[in-house]
């Protein structure tokens, strides 16, 4: 089974990009299953459901979605295999720019849009810098010059990834992404595979439910501002 991990910044069009891409894949009589990891609520499963494919949803609730995602990878893989899927598309919520959801030997796709700001690519972190494929959306809204500058900023962060431009409204360009997925290698099992980058650190008193502000209530993994850093 090919294991595809899709991440990206919030509202960049991850589900729309994959909806059109999966539509192309299904024309090859390939079985696809999709799973969406989100925090509190999602309706993306309804969008994927319109394709007539098996869909699962995982809501992390009070947990960091990255940690929730990793803790459930084996279960999601087992579910997809039980659906006899040839390809599993796992889309995870894009929340903090420090997210690091990619796994070695899984095709890593980062979706990012032209409207998030010209300096945002250098703030996104491993979600962008370790991706195999970077999809840039909403190019139809900005000028050609703006698209070129933004693409250059992305290439400065990840020069090895293949960069595709896809229109999330019409699906234009998604056939190229389908071809990249179809030629990617299959995965025997996710068990024992290694993350491309370490997850964001957690486990502090607030993770455990503390609500009172103040150093005396803080314990665990706590990091303070360095006020000696001046610009």
N, C-alpha and C positions, 0 to 999 in steps of 0.2 A: 504494500500500500504506500502511495506517495503521501507524505505528511507535510502539509503546507501551513506555515504560521504567518498570519497577517496582523500587523500592528501599525500604529501610526498616530498622529496627533488627533485630538478630538474634532469631530465634524469635518474630517478631511475627505470623506466619501469612501471609506473602506468597504462598507456593505454594498454600495452601488457598484464599485469597481468589481467586486467579486461576484455580484449577481450577474453582471453581463459576461464575465469571464466563465463562470460555471455554465451559463447558457450555451456558450460555444463548446465547452467540453462535453456536455450532454448530447450534442449532435453526433459525437463519435461513439455513442452507445457505451460510455464509460460511467460507472456508478460513482456518485459523489455523495458524501455526507458532510454536513456543516455543523459546527458548534460555535456558539458565541459566548464569550466570557465578558460579563459586565458587572457593574457594582450594585445598583439598587433596582433598576428596571430596564427592560429593553423590549422593543417591538421588532427588532431585526429578524427574529425567528419567523415572523409572519412574512417578511419579504422573501427570505430564503424558501419558506414553505410553498410559495407560489410556483417554484420551480419543480415541485413534486419530489423533492429529495428529503431524506431523513434529517431532522434538525434537532439539536439539543441546546439547552441554555444553562449556563452556570452563573449564579449571582453571588458575588463575594461578600455582599452585605457589609459588615463592619471590618472585614479583613482587607489588606492590600490586595488588589486584583492580581498583581504579579505573583505573589506568594500563593494565592488561591489557585491560580492557573497552573503553576508548577506542581503543586501537591495533587492535582487531578489529571495530569498528563496520561498516566498509565490507564486510568479509568476511562478517559475519553477515547484513547486508542482502542481499548477493548470494546467499547460501545460501537465505534465505527466498524471494527472488524465483524461484529455481530450483525451489522447492517449489510455485510458483504461489499463494503465500499472499496473501490479501487483508489480513490483519492479522498483524503480527509482535509477539509479546509477549517482551520481553527482561527477564528478572529477574536482578538483580545482587545479590551477597552484601552483607548489611548488617553491616559490621564496625566501622570507625572512625566516630565521629560527625562527622568532617570530610568524609565522602564527598560528592562533587559529581557525580553521574552524568548529570544531565539535559541534553538537547540542545534547542535552539530548534526549534520546529515538530514535536517529538515529544511525545505526551501523557505528562506526568510524574506518576506515581502514587507516593506515599509511604505505606507501611503502618507503623503504629505502634500499640502496644497499651497498654491501660489499666494494666498491671501494672509498667511500667518505671520508675515513680516520678513524682511530681507535678512535680518540677523538671526532668525530663529533656528536655522539648520545647525549652527554651532552650539545651540543650547539643548538640542534634542538628545544628545548623548548616544549610548550604544544601540538604541532602537533604530537609529539612522546609520551610525558608523559601522555596524556589523551586519547590515542587511545584504542579501544577495541581489535583490532587485528593489529599486526605488521607483515608486509610481508617483508622479506629480500630477495633481488634478487642478481643476478650475483655471486652466490656462486660457480658456475662452473669455475670461472676464478681464484679463490684463493685456497689456500691449506686448508685442513681440519682443521689444527691448527688455521689458520687465521679466518676461519668461526666460530670456537668455541669461540675465544677471542672476536670477534665482537659481537656475540650473547650475551655473558656475559656483554659486555658494554651496550647493549640495555636493558637487563634485569635489570641492575642497575638503569636505568632511569624509566622504567615502568615494575614493577614485576607482575602486575595484568593482563596485556594483554596476549592474546594467540599469540605465535610467530610461523609463518609459513615461510617455505623457498620455493620459487617458481622460476622456470627458465622462464624468460620472453621471451626467444627465442623459446622454445619448449612447454611451458605451463605446464611442469611437476610440480605437486604439487597444481595446481589450483583447482582440484576437492575438496580438503579439504576446500578451501575458499568458493567454491560454497555451500558446506554442511553447513558452518557456516552462510551464508547469508540466506539459505532456512529455517533454524530453528529460525531465529531472528524474534522478534515480529513485528506486523504491527503497523503503525502509523495512527491515525485518521486524524490529521492535524498538520502541522508545526507551524501554528499560535499560539503564546503564549508560545512556547517552549523556553527554556533558553540555551544560549551558555555554553559550559563546561568551557570556559575560556574567559576572556575579550580580545577584539581585540587589535591589536597594535594601540597606540595613533597616531593621525595625527592632521590636522588643524593648520598649521603654514603659514607664508607668502609665502613659496615656494609651499605649497599645492595650494595656491590661484593664482599661476602663477608668483611670483617674480623670477627674474633670476640674480639679482645683489648680489654679495657676500659682506658680512659685517654686523656687529651687528646692525647698524643703520637701516638696511632694514629688520630685523628679528622681528617678532611679533607672538603672539599666543603660541602654545605649542612647546617651544624650550628647548632643554636639552643640556648642555655644558659638555665637558670632565672634569673630576676631576683629575687634574695633581698632586694632593697630594697622589694619589694611586700609590705606588711604589712596584715593585717586585724585 
